Amino acid sequence: MKMPLPQGLAVLALFLAATCAAAAPKTYSASLSGAAEVPPNASPATGHVTVVFDIAAHSLYLDADFAGLLGHSTAAHIHCCTAAPLSGTAGVATMLPTFTGFPAGVHAGDYYATFDTSLAATWNPAFIASHGGTTAGAEAALLAGLDGRRAYFNIHSDSFTSGEIRGNLAPVPEPAMGLMLGLGLPLLWGARRRWC
């Protein structure tokens, strides 16, 4: 007689994977270009950004580089949350007028910084207000936006005041998560074969 795979085992495996993913810092990245702006522009500038968000530790780490801006840099932000993934525009989620210490008045540069997301100064006050009035609400909204691919990073310049280059932030798969899932699937398959 064949017995179905215990559903509890599959549910437990998915629960453990989700719990581990929620507790770990999450990494997102984007390539930056004028073509990714809304509307697109003809800037030849390029760049890349990596964002590491650890909601449990209340930290937001940024690693950005850019080159070839037609204008002089004036600001950089994370915008969130667009109505649909990978498209549209959204208000600024992070501090105004720009990230503290972001290189201003240049055509190229690098930027590395870590911010405490439990501090109101890390956020645009309007973003906090529209997400429950607390930094915890802002953190949850940004995390949901990042996970849903509805957040983007852009660099503004004096030639393109609404943004010269932009990139939609996408989750970077965690090597440990891929390994865990890769090891778990054969175990589930083996259990299925044994029980069927």
Contacts in CASP RR format, 6 or more apart in sequence:
PFRMAT RR
TARGET T0000
AUTHOR 0000-0000-0000
METHOD contacts of the structure
MODEL  1
MKMPLPQGLAVLALFLAATCAAAAPKTYSASLSGAAEVPPNASPATGHVT
VVFDIAAHSLYLDADFAGLLGHSTAAHIHCCTAAPLSGTAGVATMLPTFT
GFPAGVHAGDYYATFDTSLAATWNPAFIASHGGTTAGAEAALLAGLDGRR
AYFNIHSDSFTSGEIRGNLAPVPEPAMGLMLGLGLPLLWGARRRWC
2 195 0 8 1.000
2 196 0 8 1.000
3 195 0 8 1.000
3 196 0 8 1.000
4 195 0 8 1.000
4 196 0 8 1.000
5 188 0 8 1.000
5 191 0 8 1.000
5 192 0 8 1.000
5 195 0 8 1.000
5 196 0 8 1.000
6 191 0 8 1.000
6 195 0 8 1.000
9 188 0 8 1.000
9 191 0 8 1.000
10 188 0 8 1.000
13 184 0 8 1.000
13 188 0 8 1.000
17 177 0 8 1.000
17 180 0 8 1.000
17 181 0 8 1.000
20 176 0 8 1.000
20 177 0 8 1.000
20 180 0 8 1.000
21 174 0 8 1.000
21 177 0 8 1.000
23 56 0 8 1.000
24 54 0 8 1.000
24 174 0 8 1.000
24 176 0 8 1.000
24 177 0 8 1.000
25 52 0 8 1.000
25 53 0 8 1.000
25 54 0 8 1.000
25 57 0 8 1.000
25 59 0 8 1.000
26 52 0 8 1.000
26 53 0 8 1.000
26 54 0 8 1.000
26 143 0 8 1.000
26 146 0 8 1.000
26 147 0 8 1.000
26 171 0 8 1.000
26 174 0 8 1.000
27 50 0 8 1.000
27 51 0 8 1.000
27 52 0 8 1.000
27 171 0 8 1.000
27 172 0 8 1.000
27 174 0 8 1.000
28 50 0 8 1.000
28 51 0 8 1.000
28 52 0 8 1.000
28 53 0 8 1.000
28 146 0 8 1.000
28 151 0 8 1.000
28 169 0 8 1.000
28 170 0 8 1.000
28 171 0 8 1.000
28 172 0 8 1.000
29 48 0 8 1.000
29 49 0 8 1.000
29 50 0 8 1.000
29 51 0 8 1.000
29 169 0 8 1.000
29 170 0 8 1.000
29 172 0 8 1.000
30 48 0 8 1.000
30 49 0 8 1.000
30 152 0 8 1.000
30 153 0 8 1.000
30 167 0 8 1.000
30 168 0 8 1.000
30 169 0 8 1.000
30 170 0 8 1.000
31 46 0 8 1.000
31 47 0 8 1.000
31 48 0 8 1.000
31 167 0 8 1.000
32 45 0 8 1.000
32 46 0 8 1.000
32 47 0 8 1.000
32 48 0 8 1.000
32 49 0 8 1.000
32 64 0 8 1.000
32 66 0 8 1.000
32 153 0 8 1.000
32 154 0 8 1.000
32 155 0 8 1.000
32 165 0 8 1.000
32 166 0 8 1.000
32 167 0 8 1.000
33 43 0 8 1.000
33 45 0 8 1.000
33 46 0 8 1.000
33 47 0 8 1.000
33 165 0 8 1.000
33 166 0 8 1.000
33 167 0 8 1.000
34 40 0 8 1.000
34 41 0 8 1.000
34 42 0 8 1.000
34 43 0 8 1.000
34 45 0 8 1.000
34 164 0 8 1.000
34 165 0 8 1.000
34 166 0 8 1.000
35 41 0 8 1.000
36 152 0 8 1.000
36 165 0 8 1.000
36 166 0 8 1.000
36 167 0 8 1.000
36 168 0 8 1.000
37 43 0 8 1.000
37 154 0 8 1.000
37 160 0 8 1.000
37 162 0 8 1.000
37 163 0 8 1.000
37 164 0 8 1.000
37 165 0 8 1.000
37 166 0 8 1.000
38 87 0 8 1.000
38 88 0 8 1.000
38 89 0 8 1.000
38 166 0 8 1.000
41 160 0 8 1.000
41 163 0 8 1.000
41 164 0 8 1.000
43 68 0 8 1.000
43 69 0 8 1.000
43 70 0 8 1.000
43 159 0 8 1.000
43 160 0 8 1.000
43 164 0 8 1.000
43 165 0 8 1.000
44 68 0 8 1.000
44 70 0 8 1.000
45 66 0 8 1.000
45 67 0 8 1.000
45 68 0 8 1.000
45 69 0 8 1.000
45 70 0 8 1.000
45 107 0 8 1.000
45 155 0 8 1.000
45 164 0 8 1.000
45 165 0 8 1.000
46 66 0 8 1.000
46 67 0 8 1.000
46 68 0 8 1.000
46 165 0 8 1.000
47 64 0 8 1.000
47 65 0 8 1.000
47 66 0 8 1.000
47 67 0 8 1.000
47 165 0 8 1.000
48 64 0 8 1.000
48 65 0 8 1.000
48 66 0 8 1.000
49 62 0 8 1.000
49 63 0 8 1.000
49 64 0 8 1.000
49 153 0 8 1.000
49 167 0 8 1.000
49 169 0 8 1.000
50 62 0 8 1.000
50 63 0 8 1.000
50 64 0 8 1.000
50 172 0 8 1.000
51 60 0 8 1.000
51 61 0 8 1.000
51 62 0 8 1.000
51 63 0 8 1.000
51 78 0 8 1.000
51 146 0 8 1.000
51 153 0 8 1.000
51 169 0 8 1.000
52 59 0 8 1.000
52 60 0 8 1.000
52 61 0 8 1.000
53 59 0 8 1.000
53 60 0 8 1.000
53 61 0 8 1.000
53 117 0 8 1.000
53 142 0 8 1.000
53 143 0 8 1.000
53 146 0 8 1.000
54 60 0 8 1.000
55 117 0 8 1.000
55 139 0 8 1.000
55 140 0 8 1.000
55 143 0 8 1.000
58 116 0 8 1.000
58 117 0 8 1.000
58 118 0 8 1.000
58 135 0 8 1.000
58 139 0 8 1.000
59 114 0 8 1.000
59 115 0 8 1.000
59 116 0 8 1.000
59 117 0 8 1.000
60 94 0 8 1.000
60 114 0 8 1.000
60 115 0 8 1.000
60 117 0 8 1.000
60 122 0 8 1.000
61 112 0 8 1.000
61 113 0 8 1.000
61 114 0 8 1.000
61 115 0 8 1.000
62 99 0 8 1.000
62 111 0 8 1.000
62 112 0 8 1.000
62 113 0 8 1.000
62 114 0 8 1.000
62 115 0 8 1.000
63 111 0 8 1.000
63 112 0 8 1.000
64 76 0 8 1.000
64 110 0 8 1.000
64 111 0 8 1.000
64 112 0 8 1.000
64 153 0 8 1.000
64 155 0 8 1.000
65 109 0 8 1.000
65 110 0 8 1.000
65 111 0 8 1.000
66 73 0 8 1.000
66 108 0 8 1.000
66 109 0 8 1.000
66 155 0 8 1.000
66 165 0 8 1.000
67 107 0 8 1.000
67 108 0 8 1.000
67 109 0 8 1.000
68 107 0 8 1.000
68 108 0 8 1.000
69 106 0 8 1.000
69 107 0 8 1.000
69 108 0 8 1.000
69 155 0 8 1.000
69 157 0 8 1.000
69 159 0 8 1.000
69 164 0 8 1.000
69 165 0 8 1.000
70 107 0 8 1.000
70 157 0 8 1.000
70 159 0 8 1.000
70 160 0 8 1.000
70 164 0 8 1.000
71 107 0 8 1.000
71 157 0 8 1.000
71 158 0 8 1.000
71 159 0 8 1.000
71 160 0 8 1.000
71 164 0 8 1.000
72 104 0 8 1.000
72 105 0 8 1.000
72 106 0 8 1.000
72 107 0 8 1.000
72 157 0 8 1.000
72 158 0 8 1.000
72 159 0 8 1.000
73 102 0 8 1.000
73 103 0 8 1.000
73 104 0 8 1.000
73 105 0 8 1.000
73 106 0 8 1.000
73 107 0 8 1.000
73 109 0 8 1.000
73 155 0 8 1.000
73 156 0 8 1.000
73 157 0 8 1.000
74 98 0 8 1.000
74 104 0 8 1.000
74 105 0 8 1.000
74 156 0 8 1.000
74 157 0 8 1.000
74 158 0 8 1.000
74 161 0 8 1.000
75 97 0 8 1.000
75 98 0 8 1.000
75 102 0 8 1.000
75 104 0 8 1.000
75 155 0 8 1.000
75 156 0 8 1.000
76 98 0 8 1.000
76 99 0 8 1.000
76 102 0 8 1.000
76 111 0 8 1.000
76 153 0 8 1.000
76 154 0 8 1.000
76 155 0 8 1.000
76 156 0 8 1.000
77 92 0 8 1.000
77 93 0 8 1.000
77 94 0 8 1.000
77 95 0 8 1.000
77 96 0 8 1.000
77 98 0 8 1.000
77 99 0 8 1.000
77 124 0 8 1.000
77 153 0 8 1.000
77 154 0 8 1.000
77 156 0 8 1.000
78 92 0 8 1.000
78 93 0 8 1.000
78 94 0 8 1.000
78 142 0 8 1.000
78 151 0 8 1.000
78 152 0 8 1.000
78 153 0 8 1.000
78 169 0 8 1.000
79 89 0 8 1.000
79 90 0 8 1.000
79 91 0 8 1.000
79 92 0 8 1.000
79 93 0 8 1.000
79 151 0 8 1.000
79 152 0 8 1.000
79 153 0 8 1.000
79 154 0 8 1.000
80 90 0 8 1.000
80 91 0 8 1.000
80 93 0 8 1.000
80 127 0 8 1.000
80 141 0 8 1.000
80 142 0 8 1.000
80 145 0 8 1.000
80 146 0 8 1.000
80 150 0 8 1.000
80 151 0 8 1.000
80 152 0 8 1.000
81 90 0 8 1.000
81 93 0 8 1.000
81 141 0 8 1.000
81 142 0 8 1.000
81 144 0 8 1.000
81 145 0 8 1.000
81 150 0 8 1.000
81 151 0 8 1.000
82 88 0 8 1.000
82 89 0 8 1.000
82 90 0 8 1.000
82 150 0 8 1.000
82 151 0 8 1.000
82 152 0 8 1.000
83 150 0 8 1.000
84 150 0 8 1.000
85 148 0 8 1.000
85 149 0 8 1.000
85 150 0 8 1.000
85 168 0 8 1.000
86 149 0 8 1.000
86 150 0 8 1.000
86 168 0 8 1.000
90 150 0 8 1.000
90 151 0 8 1.000
90 152 0 8 1.000
91 124 0 8 1.000
91 126 0 8 1.000
91 127 0 8 1.000
92 124 0 8 1.000
92 126 0 8 1.000
92 127 0 8 1.000
93 123 0 8 1.000
93 124 0 8 1.000
93 127 0 8 1.000
93 138 0 8 1.000
93 141 0 8 1.000
93 142 0 8 1.000
93 151 0 8 1.000
94 115 0 8 1.000
94 122 0 8 1.000
94 123 0 8 1.000
94 124 0 8 1.000
94 127 0 8 1.000
95 115 0 8 1.000
95 121 0 8 1.000
95 122 0 8 1.000
95 123 0 8 1.000
95 124 0 8 1.000
96 124 0 8 1.000
96 125 0 8 1.000
98 104 0 8 1.000
98 156 0 8 1.000
99 111 0 8 1.000
99 113 0 8 1.000
99 115 0 8 1.000
100 113 0 8 1.000
100 115 0 8 1.000
101 111 0 8 1.000
101 113 0 8 1.000
102 111 0 8 1.000
102 113 0 8 1.000
103 109 0 8 1.000
103 110 0 8 1.000
103 111 0 8 1.000
105 158 0 8 1.000
115 122 0 8 1.000
116 122 0 8 1.000
117 123 0 8 1.000
117 135 0 8 1.000
117 138 0 8 1.000
117 139 0 8 1.000
117 142 0 8 1.000
118 135 0 8 1.000
118 136 0 8 1.000
118 139 0 8 1.000
119 135 0 8 1.000
120 128 0 8 1.000
120 135 0 8 1.000
122 135 0 8 1.000
123 135 0 8 1.000
123 138 0 8 1.000
127 138 0 8 1.000
127 141 0 8 1.000
128 134 0 8 1.000
128 135 0 8 1.000
128 137 0 8 1.000
128 138 0 8 1.000
131 137 0 8 1.000
131 138 0 8 1.000
131 140 0 8 1.000
131 141 0 8 1.000
142 151 0 8 1.000
144 150 0 8 1.000
145 151 0 8 1.000
146 169 0 8 1.000
146 171 0 8 1.000
147 171 0 8 1.000
149 168 0 8 1.000
149 169 0 8 1.000
149 170 0 8 1.000
149 171 0 8 1.000
151 168 0 8 1.000
151 169 0 8 1.000
152 166 0 8 1.000
152 167 0 8 1.000
152 168 0 8 1.000
152 169 0 8 1.000
153 166 0 8 1.000
153 167 0 8 1.000
153 169 0 8 1.000
154 163 0 8 1.000
154 164 0 8 1.000
154 165 0 8 1.000
154 166 0 8 1.000
154 167 0 8 1.000
155 163 0 8 1.000
155 164 0 8 1.000
155 165 0 8 1.000
155 166 0 8 1.000
156 162 0 8 1.000
156 163 0 8 1.000
156 164 0 8 1.000
157 163 0 8 1.000
157 164 0 8 1.000
END
